Amino acid sequence: MAKDDRLLNPSGRRHYRRRYSLTETRLGALIMAGLGSVAAWIGFKGAHPDPSLFANTPDLLDPGQKTIDRGPIPDGLAADGWKEGKLATFDNDTLYEKINGRAGYFQSRGFKQLWFIAMLSKADPSDTIDLEIYDLDATDNARGAYVGEKAEGIASTESSGGVWHIDRNALYLARGKYYVRAIGSRESPGVLSALGALRERLEKALAGGERPWGHHVLVDGMGVVADQVGYAKENAMSFDFARNVYSAVTDGDVEVFVTAAPDAAAADKLAERLIEGFVSYGKREESADGVWVVDQYLSAFSTARSSGPLVFGVRGAADRKAGVAALAALQKAVAGLDEAVVKRAVASSDQASSEEAPKDDAPPEVSAAPDASAAPTREASAAPRDEAPAGESHDGEGYAPKPYDPESER
């Protein structure tokens, strides 16, 4: 009886039909031939893509706009053997159409306008380069965006008024107020050669900017590599009152930072406000070498000091000794600044204060209660470590961080 139970055939390879009809055989052969033809067509189209697929279509983005201002893009930018595609521009209202989910990164760094143009190889249609030029309004913003997107371990090249590097199939360049990304379709000799030509032509066309004043402190005074100096235009260290802050990590794995205030009195208040912000994460300790804050979760040491109109400090030192050493080196670098550099720093703080101050006729801002049911956005999850995600910045007054939950690590 068990042998008659064929629910699961124990002889799956056995054929019970003595023969197959000619019609079945022909249909099977026809189906296999059709599937083989489809596979061959897919392989051919993959190796020979339609060039129109790489064409930019700004007409869909700017209907009715017949001509687009080339802005900083010089005539004849394409390398030899390459040609330009159509040009498109994006402002604050339309930036998300080009880089949805990443627009906030640039808008928090003074974004004004983006120019986009595709470069197409005449010899090989599969070689293309997407060129993006961001106007970020100031040299500090452009360099901050550049450092924020530079992969760790990639060496940069400093040039007069700018900095750049090539990472596999992409060129990244900050020059003056412009930040440039040129991303090739693949890492081919043709693409790499064209990226080199683009860099040379853009360095001639784009005006270089004045060296950021914070580099005089962190690079000249402390020996930090220039392309490791970060810059936060706003929300530095997750404090919404901390603006125009330069920061870097020393060889001793201690983060140091420096910023400026309009005058010495304002600098004293800002330094104390930073300390109070650190206290929201830990405990304040008074000692012979000043006030230090010990993080309640990481047991790391942080503090801030002022010297004239400048504010500086350390964050995340593994122990007090490392923090004191880094703070002493930073204080020495600040004390050695030329008067002209200090004036530039104060001028930048005055500009930040005027941008932050509300207009006389503007109604006071009212902060809405956060929506606990709202899901986190891609912008928030991708925020750099020195910035608070949207809606989570704080001013160090009454801010209570979430307690550490060991179960969350499991």
C-alpha positions, 0 to 999 in steps of 0.5 A: 500500500505504501508503494501506491502512495505517490504524494511524494514520488520516491522515483522522481527521475522515472518517466512514466510516458513512453513517448512525447508528441512531436507538437510538445517537442516543437513547442519546447524548442521554440520556448527555449529559443525565445528565452535564449533570444531574450537573454542575448538581447539583454546582454547586448543592450547592457554592453551598448546602452542608448546614449540618450539615457545619459542625457540631462533633461532640464526642460522637464525641471524648468519648463519655459526657460529657454536659456540657463545662465552658466554661472561659474561654468566656463565655456569650453569646459569639456575635455578633448574628445568629450562634449557637454550635455544640457545644463540645469540649475537648482535653487533652495526650492528645487534642490531636493529634485536633484538630491532628495534626502541630501539637500539639507546637508548643503542648505545648512552650509549656506547653499545658494545655487547648484549648476549641473551638467553632464559630460559625454565621451565622444569615443565611448558612450558608456563614459560619462561624468556628472558635474555638480557645482554648488555655490555655498556663499563662503569659502568656509562653507565650501571647505566644510562641505568638502571635508564632510564628504571626504572619505577617511584615508584619502589625501587631499592636495592644497592649491592656491585658494582651494583643495581637491582630491580624486577618489577612484572615479570621482573628483571633489574640489573646494575653491572659493565659495564653490564646492565641486563634485564630478562623478564618472560612470566608471573608473576607466582611463578615459574618465580619469583623464577627463577628470584631470582636465576638468580640475585644471580648467575649473581651478582657472575659472573659479575664483579662489577664496581667502584662507579660513581664519580657523586654519591659522589656529588648528593647522599652523598652531597645532599641526592638524592636516588642513583637510581634517579641519571641519567647519560647522556654520550652524548647530556645531556639536549639536548646540543650536547657538554654536555657529561658525565653529572650526574643529579637528581631532588631534593625534591624541584623539581629542577633538579641539574647536575654536570660534569667535564672538563679537567681543570679549564679554560675548566670548565669556558668555559663549564659553560658559554656555558651551560648558553648560551645554556639556553639563547636560551630558555629564557632571561639572567639576571645578579644579585648579586648571579650570572647569571641566565636564565629565560625560556621564556615559563615556567618562570623557572630559570636555571644556571651553575657554575664552581669550579676548573675542575668541572661544576655544575648547576640547571635547571628548578627551579620554582623561583629564591629562589628555584634555589639559595637554590639548587645551594648553596647545590650543590656547598657545595657538590662539595666543599666537594669532596675528591681529589681522586674523583675529579681526577677520574672526570677529567680523565673521562672528558679527555676520553670524550674529546679524543672520541669527538676530530676528527682524524688528517687525518679525513675530517671535518664533514659537517652537512647536511640540515635537511629533513623537509619531513622526518617523526619522528622515534620511536627512536626520539619520545622515547628519554629521557627528558634529551637527544635530539632526533636524529638530534635535538641536539644543542650547544647553539650557534644560536639555536632557539627553535620553538615558543609556539603555543597555538593552538597546545594544542587544 
